[in-house]
Amino acid sequence: MTLKLGVPSKGRLMNDTFAWFGERGVKLGLSGGAREYAGRVEGADKVELVLLAAVEIPRELAAGRIHLGVTGIDMARERLARWDSQVAEVQRLGFGKAELVIAVPDFWVDVTTLDDLDEVATAFRDVHGHRLRIATKYHRLVRGFLRDNEVSDYQLVDSQGATEGTVKNLQAEAIADITTSGATLRDNHLRALDDGRILASEATLFKTRASVWDGGVREAWECLQSRLGLA
Amino acid sequence: MTDKSAIRAEADRLRALFEARGAEVFETDILQPAGALLDLYGEDIRARAFTTHDPLRGEMMLRPDFTMPLVQRHVTEGRDDGRYAYAGEVFRRQEDDPDRDAEYLQVGYEIFGGKVAVEADAEVFAAFAEILAPLGLRPATGDIGLLRAAIEGLDTSAARKAALMHHLWRPRRFRGLLNRCGQVTPAAEWRDAGSGIEFGLRTRAEVVARLDALETERAVAPLGAAVIGSIDALLDIRGKAPDALAALREIASELPSILPAIEVLATRLAALDALSVDADSLDFEVSYGRTTLEYYDGFVFGFFADQRPGLPPVASGGRYDALSRAIGGACGRPAVGGVLRPGLMLGLGSGS
């Protein structure tokens, strides 16, 4: 058995992950051309690189089909119910930092806090006949956050991309999305609530809690751990 | 694990007991349109119900309860009074607790209309108490009407009362609102209402209207500490029904608006007594039912198996006049009812 390490299959997250392991003497790379989703590992024995879409890594970890995986904290907590019973954080990697925030149109000068949003949601429903819509792809996280903060009278609408445009397109009244610098929010005339930060995320190495750590896998992990300076 | 056919047989037996009390049988689909449920219960229901998609009908939910389809049927048929029994599967997503069932049989009994509300309340509770008597469960009761009456009677603005009423089921937000009602609101420094580009469904006029409303609210005199203290004391009342009643009467000197609600409670206790329920030993708690679905607005009850801590309530119910009105509009009739869990009952030795 080999230790399977899941890494995002493209983009900046893949390159940053390769760089993070490379700095610690474990060279990860694509085996064929850049378009072939097969990887190779140099500098660690019995470790297999599995390239996956970042959103699929939590699920593959939970199922135990990979032992280790790099993905955002936001992905793991959004995709997995009771995430910490299914996976464990091994190491935060220091890149891919972003915040999940609730944002409203900037001209809503009367809304700066969750309390305001809650009041406005109730009034909105009276005026418009339906609940105030919040566009997001982070359904579990947003719903949990608003439940914990006892905000009601809203409704989530699914938005898998270009979420900042949904208010202008009349698909939603507010959004909950990942932001790094806030520039995209500002460009779309949106503003994060003062207390609307749901989660601070960054790329993180997770390991599965599924019972798939036998047949030499644990030994391979212990080797890799000391190689990476994590032990 | 109790055998499924045994649970079904128990469900049939229980439904027949309600039918013997004059209830007609109600049947409805397992797949329900999601839109109406979402509008009524809010986003919470999506976290608790299984959602699926029909290519032509759109978003659907596996029946989370029978209440909404039953109220809809009652309203659509333009009925006045009605008495229903049902038995069937309900489905609840369990995000946090793998030991709780995602699918189980539920048996219900619901009374619409009726001349005197407290008599219907008492009738439903007495029926449940009688059926559950062999299991030695602990009944818990409450009445959301008391808190509603207390809020209604506060010497504050209609907007503040509406907000408190709206958040009755969210204790922390309620607490925060109540605290704010007790203080002078400091002048807020809002940005100029003309700033920023206007877009989306909510208009700048709505922004301005809210700023104006907040300014008006600032002029409302804060509630006295004594009144807020009485609301706190009211929320804390719990004990045997006669003691709770005495405590309520004492508090009513500070909160006279709850007097009619206290009389409703007293009349209900008398009605229960007339139906051979030992009202003197009944537990009563003013806050009971405040953390469940935003659903009940009067009498509430539950039956608990204290010998099996962690077990969900074996039965629960209450009055839901507001829900009935929300679905039926002017045709919505006052309604009270409750549900049993035959699977849990069998596990506790029912039917044997």
HADDOCK unambig.tbl for C-alpha pairs under 7 A between the chains (distance, minus, plus):
assign (segid A and resid 81 and name CA) (segid B and resid 95 and name CA) 5.90 0.50 0.50
assign (segid A and resid 82 and name CA) (segid B and resid 96 and name CA) 6.34 0.50 0.50
assign (segid A and resid 106 and name CA) (segid B and resid 196 and name CA) 6.04 0.50 0.50
assign (segid A and resid 107 and name CA) (segid B and resid 195 and name CA) 5.86 0.50 0.50
assign (segid A and resid 107 and name CA) (segid B and resid 196 and name CA) 4.47 0.50 0.50
assign (segid A and resid 107 and name CA) (segid B and resid 197 and name CA) 6.06 0.50 0.50
assign (segid A and resid 107 and name CA) (segid B and resid 198 and name CA) 6.20 0.50 0.50
assign (segid A and resid 108 and name CA) (segid B and resid 207 and name CA) 6.08 0.50 0.50
assign (segid A and resid 109 and name CA) (segid B and resid 190 and name CA) 6.46 0.50 0.50
assign (segid A and resid 109 and name CA) (segid B and resid 191 and name CA) 5.81 0.50 0.50
assign (segid A and resid 109 and name CA) (segid B and resid 193 and name CA) 6.13 0.50 0.50
assign (segid A and resid 110 and name CA) (segid B and resid 190 and name CA) 6.74 0.50 0.50
assign (segid A and resid 110 and name CA) (segid B and resid 207 and name CA) 6.16 0.50 0.50
assign (segid A and resid 110 and name CA) (segid B and resid 211 and name CA) 6.33 0.50 0.50
assign (segid A and resid 150 and name CA) (segid B and resid 170 and name CA) 6.07 0.50 0.50
assign (segid A and resid 150 and name CA) (segid B and resid 173 and name CA) 6.41 0.50 0.50
assign (segid A and resid 153 and name CA) (segid B and resid 42 and name CA) 6.26 0.50 0.50
assign (segid A and resid 154 and name CA) (segid B and resid 42 and name CA) 6.93 0.50 0.50
assign (segid A and resid 154 and name CA) (segid B and resid 43 and name CA) 6.77 0.50 0.50
assign (segid A and resid 155 and name CA) (segid B and resid 42 and name CA) 6.73 0.50 0.50
assign (segid A and resid 155 and name CA) (segid B and resid 43 and name CA) 5.53 0.50 0.50
assign (segid A and resid 167 and name CA) (segid B and resid 200 and name CA) 5.27 0.50 0.50
assign (segid A and resid 168 and name CA) (segid B and resid 199 and name CA) 5.80 0.50 0.50
assign (segid A and resid 168 and name CA) (segid B and resid 200 and name CA) 5.14 0.50 0.50
assign (segid A and resid 170 and name CA) (segid B and resid 200 and name CA) 5.48 0.50 0.50
assign (segid A and resid 170 and name CA) (segid B and resid 201 and name CA) 6.30 0.50 0.50
assign (segid A and resid 173 and name CA) (segid B and resid 200 and name CA) 6.37 0.50 0.50
assign (segid A and resid 173 and name CA) (segid B and resid 201 and name CA) 6.66 0.50 0.50
